[in-house]
Amino acid sequence: MEERVLGRTNHDVSTVGLGTWQLGADWGAVKEEDAFAVLDAAVETGVTFFDTADVYGDGRSEQLIGRYRRERPDARVFVATKMGRRVEQLPENYVLDNFRAWNDRSRANLGVDTLDLVQLHCPPTAVYSSDEVFDALDTLVAEKRIAHYAVSVETCAEALTAIARPGVASVQIILNPFRLKPLEEVLPAAQKAGVGIIARVPLASGLLTGKYTRETVFGPDDHRTYNRHGEAFDQGETFSGVDFETGLEAAAEFAALAPEGATPAQTALRWIVQQPGVTTVIPGARSVDQARSNAAAAALPPLPDATLAAVRDLYDRRIRAQVHHRW
């Protein structure tokens, strides 16, 4: 597995990581033994980067990773968690005392004294422009509660504001063949500043696997049921903000671009990994086979220019009008 330096952390991480939102059970129930099997499969295939958050399963995802690292001390894994979504989303809640309390909970869940990387979890836009917020984050580093801090953003404008902050190690942003806007300014700015890029929602909530049909039904506890129009959190987190019908049609076109021997999902991950400026991509997995298949995408040869052009054409024809102006 190829590794790249994660921005200002100076840590090498695998180009394909593991997103663990699914393991928190926000995509339907996941048994503990199944979650551990997924973590094992990822590590065995070369994954060295786990992404989690304090709200995934109300801390269950962090707890599983913490236990996994205790039971597998030989596993060389860098863990990025997130904070800020456990309170009402108001800028005034992003203060040092709250940060310390949230850190204490995550440190207990993960079983560590110092968190590898803590990301602000898509906070209100005004937070990115607050000197007090970033002074507080610097304090957490000085107190050795966290080794590095970063941000997870919804919009390209938020990403650019964060990249300008000298202490921000990385930016996590939605990037996939249905979300191309970050290619225009965010990735070049991150490269220039030495800031890492963590690409999330890489498969557009599963659309880019090509496995869904109009008859597909998601469970009531799955965000692909309850957040299609942004009812619970930002709409862009579900199907990348694309309506399901349009997404199905576009996904069928994308699947036809997969090279021989590669799945549509692997093709989407390969497309992301080869974008200049991307450090790692964090697909989720609910099974051992998914974890292994995702990791295998890193070994695919780069997609040819004709495929890259076809992805751009597909985006411009079917997707751009729905998402480009919003995020």
C-alpha positions in Angstrom: 0.0 0.0 0.0 1.4 3.4 -1.0 1.7 5.9 1.9 1.8 9.7 1.8 2.6 12.3 4.4 -0.6 13.6 6.0 0.0 17.3 5.6 1.5 19.1 8.6 1.4 16.0 10.8 4.6 14.6 9.1 3.0 11.1 9.6 2.8 8.7 6.7 -0.6 7.2 6.1 -2.0 4.7 3.6 -3.5 6.2 0.4 -6.7 4.2 1.1 -7.8 4.5 4.8 -10.9 3.3 6.5 -13.9 5.4 7.4 -15.7 4.0 10.5 -19.0 5.8 10.5 -20.6 2.5 9.5 -19.1 0.8 12.5 -20.9 3.2 14.8 -24.2 1.7 13.5 -25.5 4.9 11.8 -25.9 2.8 8.6 -27.7 0.0 10.3 -26.7 -2.5 13.0 -23.2 -3.9 13.0 -22.2 -6.6 15.4 -19.0 -6.1 17.4 -17.3 -9.2 16.1 -18.1 -8.0 12.5 -16.7 -4.6 13.2 -13.4 -6.1 14.5 -13.2 -8.3 11.5 -13.4 -5.2 9.3 -10.7 -3.5 11.2 -8.5 -6.6 11.0 -9.1 -6.9 7.2 -8.2 -3.3 6.6 -4.9 -3.5 8.6 -4.0 -6.8 6.9 -4.3 -5.2 3.5 -2.1 -2.2 4.4 -4.5 0.4 5.8 -2.8 2.5 8.4 -5.3 5.3 8.7 -8.7 5.1 10.6 -11.1 8.0 10.6 -13.8 8.2 13.3 -15.8 10.7 15.4 -17.1 11.1 18.9 -20.7 11.0 17.6 -20.4 7.8 15.5 -22.7 5.5 17.4 -22.5 8.0 20.3 -18.8 7.0 20.8 -19.2 3.3 19.8 -16.9 3.7 16.8 -14.1 5.2 18.9 -14.5 2.6 21.6 -14.2 -0.2 19.1 -11.1 1.3 17.6 -9.6 1.8 21.1 -10.2 -1.8 22.1 -8.8 -3.0 18.7 -5.6 -1.1 19.2 -5.2 -2.5 22.8 -5.7 -6.0 21.5 -3.6 -5.5 18.4 -0.6 -3.4 19.7 1.3 -4.5 16.6 -1.1 -2.7 14.3 0.5 0.6 13.1 -2.6 2.8 12.8 -3.0 6.5 12.9 -6.4 7.5 14.2 -8.2 10.7 13.3 -11.3 11.6 15.3 -13.6 14.5 15.2 -15.4 16.8 17.7 -18.1 19.4 17.9 -21.4 17.7 16.9 -22.5 16.7 20.4 -23.9 20.2 21.0 -26.2 22.7 19.3 -24.4 24.0 16.2 -23.6 27.5 17.5 -20.2 29.2 17.2 -20.3 30.1 20.9 -20.1 26.4 21.7 -16.7 26.1 20.2 -14.7 27.1 23.2 -11.7 25.7 25.1 -13.7 24.3 28.0 -15.9 22.3 25.7 -12.9 21.2 23.6 -11.3 19.8 26.8 -14.5 17.9 27.7 -14.9 16.5 24.3 -11.2 15.5 24.1 -11.5 13.8 27.5 -14.3 11.7 26.3 -12.5 10.7 23.1 -9.3 10.0 24.9 -11.2 7.6 27.2 -13.0 6.0 24.3 -9.8 5.5 22.4 -7.7 4.6 25.5 -5.0 7.1 24.8 -3.5 10.1 26.6 -2.9 12.0 23.4 -5.1 11.9 20.4 -3.3 11.5 17.0 -5.5 14.0 15.1 -8.7 15.9 16.1 -10.8 17.5 13.5 -13.5 20.1 14.0 -16.6 18.2 12.7 -18.1 20.4 10.1 -18.8 23.3 12.5 -20.7 26.5 11.7 -19.0 28.5 9.0 -18.1 31.4 11.3 -15.9 29.0 13.4 -13.3 28.8 10.7 -12.7 32.6 10.9 -12.4 32.7 14.7 -8.9 33.3 16.1 -10.1 32.2 19.6 -11.1 28.8 18.2 -7.6 28.2 16.8 -5.9 29.6 19.9 -7.9 27.0 21.9 -6.8 24.2 19.5 -3.2 25.4 19.9 -3.7 25.1 23.7 -4.8 21.5 23.4 -1.6 20.7 21.5 0.4 22.5 24.2 -1.4 20.5 26.9 -0.6 17.3 24.9 -4.3 16.3 24.8 -3.9 16.2 21.0 -0.9 15.9 18.7 -2.4 17.7 15.8 -5.6 19.4 14.8 -7.5 19.7 11.5 -11.0 20.4 10.1 -13.7 18.5 8.3 -15.7 20.9 6.0 -18.8 21.0 4.0 -17.9 23.7 1.5 -14.9 24.6 -0.6 -15.0 28.1 0.8 -14.7 26.7 4.4 -11.7 24.6 3.2 -9.9 27.6 1.8 -10.4 29.5 5.0 -9.0 26.6 7.0 -6.0 26.0 4.8 -4.9 29.6 5.5 -4.5 28.8 9.2 -0.9 27.8 10.0 -1.8 25.1 12.5 -4.3 23.2 10.4 -2.7 19.8 9.5 -5.3 18.6 7.1 -8.7 19.2 5.6 -11.4 16.5 5.2 -13.8 17.2 2.3 -16.2 15.4 0.1 -14.5 14.4 -3.1 -15.6 11.8 -5.6 -16.6 11.7 -9.3 -19.9 13.3 -8.3 -18.2 16.2 -6.4 -15.5 17.8 -8.5 -15.5 21.4 -7.2 -12.6 20.8 -4.8 -10.3 20.2 -7.8 -10.6 23.8 -8.8 -9.1 25.7 -5.8 -9.0 23.5 -2.7 -6.5 20.8 -3.8 -4.1 23.3 -5.3 -4.2 25.5 -2.3 -3.7 22.6 0.1 -0.7 21.4 -2.0 0.9 24.9 -1.9 0.4 25.2 1.9 1.5 21.6 2.7 -2.0 20.7 4.1 -3.2 17.2 3.8 -6.5 16.3 2.0 -8.7 13.5 3.4 -11.3 12.6 0.8 -14.6 11.5 2.4 -17.9 10.1 1.0 -15.8 8.7 -1.8 -18.6 6.4 -3.1 -21.4 9.0 -2.8 -23.0 6.9 0.0 -22.7 3.8 -2.1 -24.1 5.2 -5.4 -20.8 4.8 -7.1 -20.7 1.0 -6.4 -23.3 0.6 -9.1 -25.3 -1.8 -6.9 -28.4 0.2 -6.2 -31.6 0.2 -8.1 -34.9 2.1 -7.9 -36.1 -0.9 -5.8 -33.3 -0.6 -3.2 -34.7 0.1 0.3 -32.5 1.3 3.1 -33.3 0.7 6.8 -35.1 3.4 8.9 -31.9 3.9 10.9 -29.8 4.5 7.8 -29.1 8.1 6.9 -29.8 7.3 3.2 -33.4 7.0 4.4 -33.7 9.8 6.9 -31.4 12.5 5.5 -32.0 12.6 1.8 -33.1 16.2 2.0 -30.9 17.3 4.8 -33.4 16.5 7.6 -30.7 15.5 10.2 -27.5 17.1 8.9 -26.0 18.6 5.7 -27.7 17.1 2.7 -24.4 16.8 0.9 -23.3 14.0 3.3 -26.0 11.7 1.8 -25.5 10.7 -1.9 -23.1 13.7 -2.1 -26.2 15.9 -2.4 -27.4 14.3 -5.6 -31.0 13.2 -5.8 -31.3 9.4 -5.8 -32.9 9.1 -9.3 -30.2 11.2 -10.9 -27.5 9.4 -8.9 -28.7 6.0 -10.1 -28.6 7.1 -13.8 -25.2 8.7 -13.4 -23.8 5.7 -11.5 -24.8 3.4 -14.3 -22.8 5.5 -16.7 -19.8 5.6 -14.3 -19.8 1.9 -13.9 -19.3 1.5 -17.7 -16.0 3.4 -17.2 -14.5 0.7 -14.9 -11.4 -0.9 -16.4 -11.3 -4.7 -16.9 -10.8 -6.4 -13.5 -11.9 -3.4 -11.4 -15.3 -2.8 -9.8 -17.0 0.6 -10.1 -16.2 1.3 -6.4 -12.5 0.6 -6.9 -12.5 2.8 -10.0 -14.0 5.7 -8.0 -11.4 5.2 -5.3 -8.6 5.0 -7.9 -9.9 8.2 -9.5 -9.7 10.0 -6.1 -6.2 8.7 -5.1 -4.7 10.0 -8.3 -6.0 13.5 -7.9 -3.0 15.8 -7.2 -3.1 16.9 -3.6 -5.1 14.0 -2.1 -3.4 12.3 0.8 -5.9 9.5 1.6 -9.4 8.4 0.9 -11.6 7.0 3.6 -14.2 4.5 2.2 -16.3 2.8 4.9 -16.8 -1.0 5.0 -19.3 -3.2 6.7 -17.8 -6.5 5.7 -14.4 -8.0 5.4 -14.8 -8.3 1.6 -15.6 -4.6 1.3 -12.6 -3.6 3.3 -10.3 -5.8 1.2 -11.8 -4.7 -2.1 -11.4 -1.0 -1.1 -7.8 -1.4 -0.1 -7.1 -3.2 -3.4 -8.0 0.0 -5.3 -4.7 1.5 -4.3 -2.9 -1.1 -6.4 -4.8 -0.3 -9.6 -2.9 1.4 -12.4 -3.7 5.1 -12.9 -6.8 5.7 -14.9 -6.1 6.9 -18.5 -6.8 10.5 -19.6 -9.8 9.3 -21.6 -11.4 8.0 -18.5 -10.7 11.2 -16.6 -12.3 13.2 -19.4 -15.3 10.9 -19.4 -15.7 11.5 -15.6 -15.6 15.2 -16.2 -18.2 15.0 -19.0 -20.5 12.9 -16.9 -20.3 15.4 -14.0 -20.9 18.3 -16.3 -24.0 16.7 -17.9 -25.7 15.1 -15.0 -24.4 16.3 -11.6 -22.9 19.8 -11.8 -26.3 21.7 -11.7 -27.3 20.0 -8.5 -24.1 20.3 -6.4 -21.5 22.7 -7.8 -23.0 26.0 -6.6 -23.9 24.6 -3.1 -20.7 23.1 -1.8 
